[in-house]
Every structure is written in C-alpha cells, then in structure tokens.
Amino acid sequence: METRVAVIGIIVEDPDSTVRINEILHQYAPYILGRMGIPYRERSISVISIAIDAPSDVINSLSGAIGKLPGVSAKTAYSKI
C-alpha cells in the first residue's frame, strides 16, 4: 500500500485531553516518525507536531480522532511525494 509523509499540527487548549491524545498516538506508533511537544505556559496551551509516514486513510483517521477531542484542534499538511 502506498504511503505518504505528512505533519499533523495539534493545538491542545484543554489539558484534560492529553491522556487521550497519548493513547491515540500510541495506537498509531508504527507509523509515527517523530513527535515534538511544546508547552506554552503563558497561554496555557500545548503545541504538538507529529511527523508520520502512512497510507492517507490512516493519516486522516489519526488526525480526525485527535481533532474530535474536546479542546483540541488538528490540521494535516501532506508532502507532494
């Protein structure tokens, strides 16, 4: 199956959602290339970026599952290759 490289940008405004985010990311661990999380304490939010190499439907599923959590926004940028 053909895979794509993408970056999922996540903004967490509700800290109660972080446990569920980590559970979801653990389910997709075989596809995740790397992860960077930045706590922005002055604004009481966290910024997370996920680099992933997976089939498009897997990327969409991950981004959708995270984006449905309360107080969480997720957007995906795909590579052209």
N, C-alpha and C positions, 0 to 999 in steps of 0.2 A: 504494500500500500504506500502511495506517495505521501511524503510528509512535507510540512512547511515550517520555516523558522518564524517565530513571532515573539513579540514582547507584550505582556499584559501589564498595564499600569493599574494599580489599585490604590484608592484613597479610602482610608478607614476613619470614619468620624465617630463610630460607636465602638469603644474598646471591648464591649461585651461580645462582639462578633469575632474577635481574634482567635478564640479557641476553635470556633467552627471553620474559619479560614484555614488554619493549620491542619485541621482534619481533612478538608477538601484537598489541599495541596499534597498531603501525604498520599491520598488515593491516586494522584497523578504523578507521583515521584519518578516513575520510569521515563517520563517524557521531559521532565524539567532539567534544563541545562544549568541554571543558576538562579539565585534569588538574592535580592537586596532589599532590606527593610530600613527605613529611616524614621525614627520617632521625631515628630516636630512638636516638641513640648509647648512652645509658645502659643501654638494654635490648637493644642490638644487633639492632634490627628497623627496618623501614621501614613507614610507613603511606601508602597511596596512595588517592586518591579520583578517580574518573572520572565526569564528567557526560556523558551520552550521549542522543541522540535517534535512535531506530532502531526497526525492527519488533521485536516481542517475541522472535521466534526468533533474531534477530541478537544482541540483548542477552543472551539465555540462552546462546548459543553462545560469546560472548566471556567471560562470567563462568565458564562451565564449563571452557573451555580454560585460563583462568588458575588456577582453583581446583584443577585436576588436577596442577599443577606441584608438585614436592617442596618442602615448607617454606613453602607459600603457601596462604592462606585468602582466599576471596572471597564476599561477600554482596551482594545487589542489593536496592535499595529503589525501587519504581516510584511515579511520580506517579499521581494519580487521574484526570488528564485525558489 
